[in-house]
Amino acid sequence: MLGYFRILEQELPPEERRGRHLLCFEVFEQLGRHGWRAGGSFHRAVTDEIAAGRRGWLDGFDDIKARYFGSPQTSARRPGEAEGEGEEICRYIDRSFAFWKEKEAEIFSLEG
């Protein structure tokens, strides 16, 4: 959540701001099924690709998403993850992001 607040505070080009928001949403959406380690690795892989100049914020990241989270048909919980790990945190994040998605929509409509 702290990283998300930092995005809101930074002066970023609109495409980067939008890309970073979407990246955060993707990570938090996957936490319940895949845990923090996979979410963090996915986030790092995307930002590394952008930092290296191989991709931009407007590019798709479906291949990286599939690498860390599998296809929608294979999105079962990863082996070794304890049952219930992070579930309470994920419920809190879900509630928080419902609120922040509304705020994001307001921000983008004002920038529009």
C-alpha positions as CSV (number, residue, x, y, z in Angstrom):
1,M,0.0,0.0,0.0
2,L,2.8,2.4,0.8
3,G,4.2,2.0,-2.8
4,Y,0.7,2.9,-4.1
5,F,0.6,6.1,-2.1
6,R,4.0,7.0,-3.4
7,I,2.7,6.8,-7.0
8,L,0.0,9.2,-6.1
9,E,2.5,11.7,-4.7
10,Q,5.0,11.5,-7.6
11,E,5.1,13.8,-10.7
12,L,4.9,11.2,-13.4
13,P,4.0,11.3,-17.1
14,P,0.4,10.1,-17.5
15,E,1.3,6.8,-19.2
16,E,3.8,5.9,-16.5
17,R,1.3,6.8,-13.7
18,R,-1.4,4.7,-15.4
19,G,1.1,1.8,-16.0
20,R,2.3,1.9,-12.4
21,H,-1.3,1.9,-11.1
22,L,-2.2,-1.1,-13.3
23,L,0.9,-2.9,-12.2
24,C,0.0,-2.4,-8.5
25,F,-3.6,-3.6,-9.2
26,E,-2.3,-6.7,-11.0
27,V,0.0,-7.6,-8.1
28,F,-2.6,-7.2,-5.5
29,E,-5.2,-9.1,-7.6
30,Q,-2.8,-12.1,-7.7
31,L,-1.7,-12.1,-4.0
32,G,-4.5,-14.4,-2.7
33,R,-3.6,-17.2,-5.2
34,H,0.1,-16.8,-5.5
35,G,1.5,-15.0,-2.4
36,W,3.9,-12.1,-1.9
37,R,6.9,-13.8,-3.4
38,A,5.4,-14.3,-6.8
39,G,3.7,-10.9,-6.7
40,G,7.0,-9.2,-5.9
41,S,8.9,-11.1,-8.5
42,F,6.4,-10.2,-11.2
43,H,6.5,-6.5,-10.2
44,R,10.4,-6.6,-10.3
45,A,10.4,-8.3,-13.7
46,V,8.2,-5.7,-15.2
47,T,10.1,-2.8,-13.8
48,D,13.4,-4.3,-14.8
49,E,12.2,-4.7,-18.4
50,I,11.1,-1.0,-18.4
51,A,14.4,0.2,-16.8
52,A,16.4,-1.8,-19.3
53,G,14.5,-0.1,-22.2
54,R,13.1,-3.4,-23.6
55,R,9.5,-2.3,-22.9
56,G,7.5,0.8,-22.1
57,W,4.6,1.4,-19.8
58,L,2.1,1.1,-22.6
59,D,3.4,-2.4,-23.6
60,G,1.6,-5.5,-22.6
61,F,3.1,-7.8,-19.9
62,D,1.0,-10.9,-20.5
63,D,4.1,-13.1,-21.1
64,I,5.6,-12.0,-17.7
65,K,2.3,-12.4,-16.0
66,A,2.0,-16.0,-17.4
67,R,5.6,-16.7,-16.2
68,Y,4.8,-15.8,-12.6
69,F,1.1,-16.5,-12.3
70,G,0.4,-19.1,-15.0
71,S,-2.4,-18.9,-17.5
72,P,-6.0,-18.4,-16.1
73,Q,-6.5,-22.1,-16.3
74,T,-3.4,-22.9,-14.3
75,S,-3.8,-20.3,-11.6
76,A,-4.0,-22.7,-8.7
77,R,-2.1,-22.0,-5.5
78,R,1.7,-22.6,-5.8
79,P,3.2,-25.6,-4.0
80,G,4.7,-24.9,-0.6
81,E,2.6,-21.9,0.2
82,A,0.9,-22.3,3.6
83,E,-2.9,-22.3,3.4
84,G,-4.3,-19.0,4.5
85,E,-1.0,-17.1,4.0
86,G,-1.8,-13.5,3.5
87,E,-5.6,-14.0,3.2
88,E,-6.4,-11.5,5.8
89,I,-4.1,-9.0,4.3
90,C,-5.6,-9.7,0.8
91,R,-9.1,-9.0,2.1
92,Y,-7.9,-5.7,3.6
93,I,-6.2,-4.8,0.3
94,D,-9.4,-5.7,-1.7
95,R,-11.4,-3.4,0.4
96,S,-8.8,-0.6,0.2
97,F,-8.3,-0.9,-3.5
98,A,-12.0,-0.7,-4.2
99,F,-11.8,2.8,-2.6
100,W,-8.5,3.7,-4.4
101,K,-9.8,2.5,-7.8
102,E,-12.5,5.2,-7.4
103,K,-9.9,7.8,-6.5
104,E,-7.8,6.8,-9.4
105,A,-10.7,7.2,-11.8
106,E,-11.2,10.7,-10.4
107,I,-7.5,11.5,-10.8
108,F,-7.5,10.4,-14.5
109,S,-10.7,12.2,-15.3
110,L,-9.2,15.4,-13.9
111,E,-6.0,14.9,-15.9
112,G,-8.0,14.0,-19.1
